[in-house]
Amino acid sequence: MTAENDDNSDITLRLMDLGDIDDFMVWATDDKVSQFCTWKTCTSKEEAMTYMINSVIPHPWMRAICLKNRAIGYIMLTAFEGNDACRCEVGYVLASKYWGKGIATRALKMVASTVFCEWTHLERLDAWVDQDNLGSQRVLVKAGFQKEGVLRKYMLIKGKPRDMVVFSLLSTDPHVN
Ligand SMILES: CC(C)(COP(=O)(O)OP(=O)(O)OC[C@H]1O[C@@H](n2cnc3c(N)ncnc32)[C@H](O)[C@@H]1OP(=O)(O)O)[C@@H](O)C(=O)NCCC(=O)NCCS
């Protein structure tokens, strides 16, 4: 079991800005963090700045996961439109130094407990996780998501087709606090 002796009540979520660049670099330059993600590891501050300016700051819903107001990761929601508007996808990353303390689970529960109230049209949160990313699958289970199945060779990660496990949380599911 994760060391949840700390209750993680000092974990907060907030918008990210360029003042977070040094903290952002900590995980964005770490191959361990990007291994199961579609983005490629940043190799310079310039590259990280460009990524922040083009993808992070304009993102419609992306929040820094903060410990004592320092960004140690992020959580984001990607909304779908048209006939898919009833659902959105959740994704998250955390700097590797903080893994195994229940922090991602805490952040996910915070988002899951508010998003259905704020976005009343939303019926479901989706998450797609690389089949080998067992830590992330465990986070989803701990936050009350249900595993629905495996999409075979569904997504290219680092150029390779990967089997992805689909998880969901419905607005009507029991929510884990
Ligand atoms: C996935 C990630 C967000 C998890 O963050 P975290 O704060 O360490 O997660 P938590 O501590 O809340 O929970 C992790 C759980 O996974 C378990 N776990 C971790 N690695 C595991 C592994 N290789 N096999 C099985 N279980 C594993 C932990 O033991 C813990 O479960 P427990 O509480 O039952 O012991 C973090 O590892 C990360 O940022 N990874 C890189 C980015 C990423 O993969 N993002 C998700 C993309 S879908």
Ligand as a Chemical Component Dictionary entry (heavy atoms), coordinates in Angstrom:
data_LIG
# 
_chem_comp.id                   LIG 
_chem_comp.type                 NON-POLYMER 
_chem_comp.pdbx_formal_charge   0 
_chem_comp.three_letter_code    LIG 
# 
loop_
_chem_comp_atom.comp_id 
_chem_comp_atom.atom_id 
_chem_comp_atom.alt_atom_id 
_chem_comp_atom.type_symbol 
_chem_comp_atom.charge 
_chem_comp_atom.model_Cartn_x 
_chem_comp_atom.model_Cartn_y 
_chem_comp_atom.model_Cartn_z 
_chem_comp_atom.pdbx_ordinal 
LIG C1  C1  C 0 1.054  7.228  -12.649 1  
LIG C2  C2  C 0 1.412  8.265  -11.606 2  
LIG C3  C3  C 0 0.650  9.561  -11.901 3  
LIG C4  C4  C 0 1.034  7.744  -10.227 4  
LIG O1  O1  O 0 1.236  8.773  -9.275  5  
LIG P1  P1  P 0 1.394  8.442  -7.709  6  
LIG O2  O2  O 0 1.179  9.707  -6.951  7  
LIG O3  O3  O 0 2.648  7.703  -7.487  8  
LIG O4  O4  O 0 0.165  7.473  -7.501  9  
LIG P2  P2  P 0 -0.393 6.988  -6.085  10 
LIG O5  O5  O 0 0.692  7.025  -5.074  11 
LIG O6  O6  O 0 -1.627 7.768  -5.829  12 
LIG O7  O7  O 0 -0.802 5.485  -6.381  13 
LIG C5  C5  C 0 0.060  4.631  -7.104  14 
LIG C6  C6  C 0 -0.388 3.196  -6.896  15 
LIG O8  O8  O 0 0.180  2.380  -7.926  16 
LIG C7  C7  C 0 0.941  1.350  -7.326  17 
LIG N1  N1  N 0 2.034  1.062  -8.252  18 
LIG C8  C8  C 0 3.017  1.896  -8.635  19 
LIG N2  N2  N 0 3.816  1.251  -9.508  20 
LIG C9  C9  C 0 3.303  0.022  -9.669  21 
LIG C10 C10 C 0 3.685  -1.104 -10.447 22 
LIG N3  N3  N 0 4.763  -1.090 -11.263 23 
LIG N4  N4  N 0 2.937  -2.228 -10.367 24 
LIG C11 C11 C 0 1.840  -2.268 -9.577  25 
LIG N5  N5  N 0 1.425  -1.230 -8.822  26 
LIG C12 C12 C 0 2.162  -0.098 -8.881  27 
LIG C13 C13 C 0 1.377  1.911  -6.012  28 
LIG O9  O9  O 0 1.762  0.894  -5.121  29 
LIG C14 C14 C 0 0.085  2.613  -5.588  30 
LIG O10 O10 O 0 -0.915 1.691  -5.198  31 
LIG P3  P3  P 0 -1.238 1.368  -3.623  32 
LIG O11 O11 O 0 -1.638 2.663  -2.992  33 
LIG O12 O12 O 0 -2.326 0.358  -3.673  34 
LIG O13 O13 O 0 0.050  0.841  -3.062  35 
LIG C15 C15 C 0 2.927  8.584  -11.624 36 
LIG O14 O14 O 0 3.628  7.381  -11.472 37 
LIG C16 C16 C 0 3.377  9.263  -12.910 38 
LIG O15 O15 O 0 3.345  10.479 -12.997 39 
LIG N6  N6  N 0 3.799  8.449  -13.888 40 
LIG C17 C17 C 0 4.299  9.010  -15.160 41 
LIG C18 C18 C 0 3.203  9.683  -15.962 42 
LIG C19 C19 C 0 2.041  8.756  -16.223 43 
LIG O16 O16 O 0 2.226  7.573  -16.483 44 
LIG N7  N7  N 0 0.841  9.331  -16.207 45 
LIG C20 C20 C 0 -0.372 8.586  -16.447 46 
LIG C21 C21 C 0 -0.607 8.460  -17.906 47 
LIG S1  S1  S 0 -2.117 7.550  -18.169 48 
# 
loop_
_chem_comp_bond.comp_id 
_chem_comp_bond.atom_id_1 
_chem_comp_bond.atom_id_2 
_chem_comp_bond.value_order 
_chem_comp_bond.pdbx_ordinal 
LIG C1  C2  SING 1  
LIG C2  C3  SING 2  
LIG C2  C4  SING 3  
LIG C2  C15 SING 4  
LIG C4  O1  SING 5  
LIG O1  P1  SING 6  
LIG P1  O2  DOUB 7  
LIG P1  O3  SING 8  
LIG P1  O4  SING 9  
LIG O4  P2  SING 10 
LIG P2  O5  DOUB 11 
LIG P2  O6  SING 12 
LIG P2  O7  SING 13 
LIG O7  C5  SING 14 
LIG C5  C6  SING 15 
LIG C6  O8  SING 16 
LIG C6  C14 SING 17 
LIG O8  C7  SING 18 
LIG C7  N1  SING 19 
LIG C7  C13 SING 20 
LIG N1  C8  SING 21 
LIG N1  C12 SING 22 
LIG C8  N2  DOUB 23 
LIG N2  C9  SING 24 
LIG C9  C10 SING 25 
LIG C9  C12 DOUB 26 
LIG C10 N3  SING 27 
LIG C10 N4  DOUB 28 
LIG N4  C11 SING 29 
LIG C11 N5  DOUB 30 
LIG N5  C12 SING 31 
LIG C13 O9  SING 32 
LIG C13 C14 SING 33 
LIG C14 O10 SING 34 
LIG O10 P3  SING 35 
LIG P3  O11 DOUB 36 
LIG P3  O12 SING 37 
LIG P3  O13 SING 38 
LIG C15 O14 SING 39 
LIG C15 C16 SING 40 
LIG C16 O15 DOUB 41 
LIG C16 N6  SING 42 
LIG N6  C17 SING 43 
LIG C17 C18 SING 44 
LIG C18 C19 SING 45 
LIG C19 O16 DOUB 46 
LIG C19 N7  SING 47 
LIG N7  C20 SING 48 
LIG C20 C21 SING 49 
LIG C21 S1  SING 50 
# 
